Amino acid sequence: MPRENWQVEHLMRRAAFGLNADDAVRFAEASVASVIDHLVEYERQPDDVDAKIGLSSYVGVTAPGRQFSPDTNIDDARQRWLFRMVHSQRPLQEKMALFWHNHFATAYSKVAGTYGAIVGTKMMAAKAGVLPGPPGQIELFRTHALGNFRDLLLEVAKDPATLVWLDGRLNVRGRPQENFAREIMELFTWGVGNYTEQDVYAAARVFTGWNLSAIKGATTTNDPNAYYEFLYNPNQHDATAKTFTFPIYNDGNKTIPARAAADGMQDGIDFITALARQPETARRLARKLWNFFVSELDAPDPAFVESVAAEYLRAGLEMKPVVRYILESPWFSDPDRWFTRYSWPAEFVVRAIREVGWNGLSVDAARTPLTNMGQTLFEPPDVAGWELGPGWFGTGAMLARMNFAAALAANQKVNLARAALSYRASPETLVDYLLFERLSPAPFDRLSYNDLVAYVQAGAAWTGADAQVNTKAAGLVRLVAGSAEYQFV
């Protein structure tokens, strides 16, 4: 059926991973408000998507010659996350997990290089209750996807993968390790220009003793039951006072007081709370959310930044009211800002699969193309995350997108032709079906539209024969999904 609910389609591209055919029917008559409610209040929807892995009506996974094991094999973990993005009934939860994965960028390679591939995968991706040990970092991001930012920040500070990635496991009294202390201010909260080197050193002392403990043979690299967990070690905590150049407490006091080492975890809790409630932290999050939800072509509107920051502080640092406020805002719904955000490789791949089809496809077919596009899940290039926006689009990366579009179209050729048979009356009807009903690119200009029509007309005179539809439908999908217009959401 025609996809005429353009505001809803915009919402689903930005706050989810696009509309598939079932969504297009489901939301055809839905109000924008009801779809926002559906997305934001995702706890109302079942989280049973992992149970669908391996079922024939869903996109496939590949584990040649072995059992699929996403809790202990990082390539399988990547497939499971892609599967979830394609099929989850809670797409905004997955979208925010992707956002936080970039915000708190942590790379599997260092974690696995320190503790081995199995433990490293568990630290990054393990689901709670499948194997002994705490859930992986991505599960932390799902759990707190729209939760309280201060609580998320505290859990990240205790997260085993973070403690390896930023060397918190080595942070001990007498030899404070500054990596996490610096990044929690520079990248995770209020940004450069708001702290000094004195603050970095004081913060490093705050987190002394926030270390790791090896459980059940975790010093080996091949035991799936082995794990590490957060340990506060009072014997390694600097219990003296720490003074900052900015207030830590509501009364303006800049000093975390000396405490008994047994109570020293409170130092970190006080420090994290102070950072999370800083107005400049609120503004920095607002600017990042502008780029993620509203536009990368327009600079953040100062009025948006101030109003979203105010909502964040008013809501007690809860992210659900903040994201709802953004999705309901005039900045988000402005048609001039549709298709003004560059799709991340994972977004491009998942949206293409959802719109083109997946029968007979394995998400494993996307892993290498994603790397060629510049995004390997669980492997951001450094602690600052991926270079977003036009940074995704070097020549090689764009070629990788075009090649994936071609491979996906070829894989789905039979299904595409079957669906397109009702639209074979003319080259124009076939093009319109794929542009306006099946796929969701940014608008093609008249010249580009005519080029698509000319592609259908090329060769023998158009009769709409089965053989013509079989060839041209897949070819059009390849051209549209690989076009510049399809790279925007």
Number of C-alpha atoms within 10 A of each C-alpha: 11 12 20 13 15 14 16 25 22 22 24 21 21 24 23 25 29 27 25 21 16 10 13 21 14 11 17 17 11 13 13 20 13 12 15 20 13 17 22 21 16 17 12 11 12 10 13 13 16 13 8 16 19 14 10 10 11 18 24 21 20 17 14 7 6 7 9 19 14 20 26 24 19 24 20 22 22 20 25 24 21 24 23 22 26 28 21 22 21 23 22 26 25 24 20 20 22 22 17 19 22 21 18 21 21 26 24 22 17 16 24 21 11 14 20 18 20 22 31 30 28 33 31 28 28 28 20 15 9 11 16 17 21 21 22 22 27 22 18 22 23 19 13 22 23 23 16 17 23 21 17 19 21 16 16 19 23 21 25 29 32 23 24 24 22 22 15 28 22 18 25 22 19 11 13 23 23 22 18 23 22 22 18 20 23 17 19 23 24 22 16 12 8 13 16 15 12 12 19 22 19 21 27 24 27 29 31 31 25 24 24 22 14 13 14 14 14 18 15 14 17 15 15 20 17 20 27 25 18 18 15 19 18 19 14 20 26 25 22 15 14 20 18 20 15 17 17 21 14 8 7 9 14 15 17 21 14 14 15 13 18 13 13 26 21 15 24 20 17 14 20 21 18 17 22 25 19 18 16 17 23 25 22 19 21 26 21 16 19 23 20 20 21 27 22 19 14 12 11 18 12 12 10 18 20 17 18 25 24 17 21 27 19 12 14 14 22 19 20 19 19 23 23 17 16 22 22 15 14 11 19 21 18 11 13 10 18 20 23 20 23 23 24 24 26 24 24 24 26 22 26 27 24 23 21 26 22 20 16 12 18 17 22 20 16 22 20 14 22 21 16 17 26 24 21 20 23 23 18 21 15 13 17 16 17 19 15 16 18 13 12 19 20 12 9 13 20 20 16 22 24 21 16 24 26 21 16 24 25 16 18 21 21 17 17 24 21 13 13 22 16 12 18 21 13 15 20 17 15 23 25 18 20 22 22 15 16 24 24 25 19 18 13 16 9 9 9 12 16 14 11 23 19 13 16 24 17 11 9 8 9 15 14 18 11 14 10 18 26 19 16 24 27 27 20 21 27 21 17 25 29 21 19 15 16 22 23 21 30
